[in-house]
Amino acid sequence: MFAKRVLGFLTAAAVFLVGTIFIFPQKADAVTTSASAAILMCADNGMILYEHHSHEKRAIASITKIMTAVIALEQDEDKEVKFTLDMAAEGTSMYLKENEVLKLSELTKGMMMVSGNDAANAIAVSIAGSREKFAELMNQKAEQLGMTDTHFVTPSGLDDEQHYSTAYDMAVLCRYAMRNPNFQNIVSQSSINVSYVYPKGKMQTCKNHNRLVSMYEGCIGIKTGYTSKAGRTLTSCAERNDVRLIAVTLNDRDDWNDHMALYDYGWKCVEKKTVIPADKRFYVPVVGSESTVVRVVPEHSCFAVLFKDSDESIDEKIYLPRFLYAPIHTGQAVGEINCYKQGVLIAHTRLIAAENVNYGVP
């Protein structure tokens, strides 16, 4: 259902769905959690289905390592890292030994599976030279992603008064991280083998601490965390019927059950709908040909995750020139369609010529 249609000149500016967030009120008493802060977000478009104190700054423990992994996987993954004693850390560990050598990608696997603080330190020092310098990279990335209520101090998430984030910001980070195929491949597995460069041939099997991957149908990640200050923290991602949702809970003593309840609620609320069907047709006048018009179609169908049975309007804006000059070739881009919900772009595709139009005086 479209409330508005606009026909205009083709604009040169391209618009993309990056970092945009929908704010929709949750249904009253639809779902509750034991968390001090929580959020359920649609990964496709950032639509918020549930939130509770989601902008409250809190300690986040080892879900910090999501940012560490994101930065690591955007580096040279084949970079070899020698473990030194200054990389050691308290808390959960891969039990790396002095002079052992692993590729950056393998360290990332171990860090995300067993929440190795030693692996997080090794990644940080190898990339930035020190944990402090690496924290600067983490904060720069957070700023780029719009994580305005986040500040990182350590690559592992060990407690520090100046190390904090929010459920909302962590959902934004998860949404970004899960777009990286290498990241998703790691966090979606129940266990993974980590290969060492030295000692040659050494292999370590690491079991995923995120039990939801095995417990809940469609769960494809992401990361657990715990410290005495932060309590139990959990980020997860699940996919069903081509809809991907992200849940974050902070200081939640019943996080496994709460995440499953959030997802069960989410699947009842939303579905993926066609907002730009591929069979739409437009006709643009043609100059310089025996054909007076050319048939124009969307390059592909476009879908958006929306509330079921929603009567909220979608604004469709169509950009086409007043006329086209021959010759025109099949597949030639001649315009675009943008669809908006509450002023936020939810779908975009080019309009292309569906047929050849040859030059020729009528």
C-alpha positions, 0 to 999 in steps of 0.5 A: 500500500502506497500513500504517495507516488512521485514522478520526477527527473532521475537524480544522480544521488544514490541512496543506500540502506546503511546504518538506518534504524526504525523506531516502532513502539513494542506491543504492551506486555508482549514479552518480558525479560530478566535483563537489566537492559535488552533489545530485539532488533531486525537485522535487515533494517534496524527495526526495533521490536522490543527494548528495555533500558536499551540506551542505559550504559552498562558493563558488557564483559566479553561481548566486547570481543565482537568489536575485536573480531570485526577489526581483526577480520578487516585486517590481513587474516593471514598475518602470523602472530607470535604469542608473548608473555605480555599478551597473557590475561586473566579470566577465560583463555585459549591457554596460548603458550609463549612463542606459539604462532597462529594466523590472525584468523585462527586467533579470532576463531579461538577468541570467539569460541572460548572467549579467550582473553589471551587471544584478544590481547594477542590480536590487539597487540599484533594489530596496534602495538598495544592494548591501549592503541587498539582500544583507540581503533575500537572507539574509532570504529564505534563512532563510525557505526554510530555507537554513541553511548559506547567506550572501549578500554580493553579488547577482551571486556574485562571490567573497567569503569570507562569500558561500557556500552548499551544494548542498543549500541551492541545490537548495532555492532552485531548487525554490522558484524553479521554482514561479514561472511567470515565472522558469521561463519565463525560464530554460527558453529557449535565448535571449530578447529584452530590450526597453529603455524607453530608448533607445526601441525598443532590443532585445537578444538574449541567449543562455542560458549554460545549454547543458543547455536545448538539450543534454538532453531535458526540461531546463527551466533553471536557471543556470550559474556560474564564478569561479576560487575557486568553479570551475564551478557549475551548477544545472539542472532537468529534467522527464520523465513528469511527474516534475521533478528538480533537480541541483546541482553545485559545483566540477565540471569536467565539469558538463554530462555529470555533470548528464545522468548524474544525470538518467539515473540519476534517471529509473530510480529514481523514478516518479509513483504514485497514492496517493489514487485518485479512485474511493475511496468512504466512507459517513457516517451522516446525521441529519435525512433519509430517506437514512441515509448520504451517499456521500463521495469524494476531491475529486481523485486525488493523486499522489506521486513515489516510488521504483519497486518500493518496498515502503516503507509509506505511512500514510493518515489519513482525517478524517471526522465521526461523522455529518452533518446534512442538508441536504448538497450535492454537492461540499460538503467534509466531510473530508480524507485525508492520506498520509504517508511517513516522517512527511512529508506527500506527498499531501492532498485534501478529501473531498466529498459525491458526492450531494445529501441533502435534509432530511426526517424518516425 
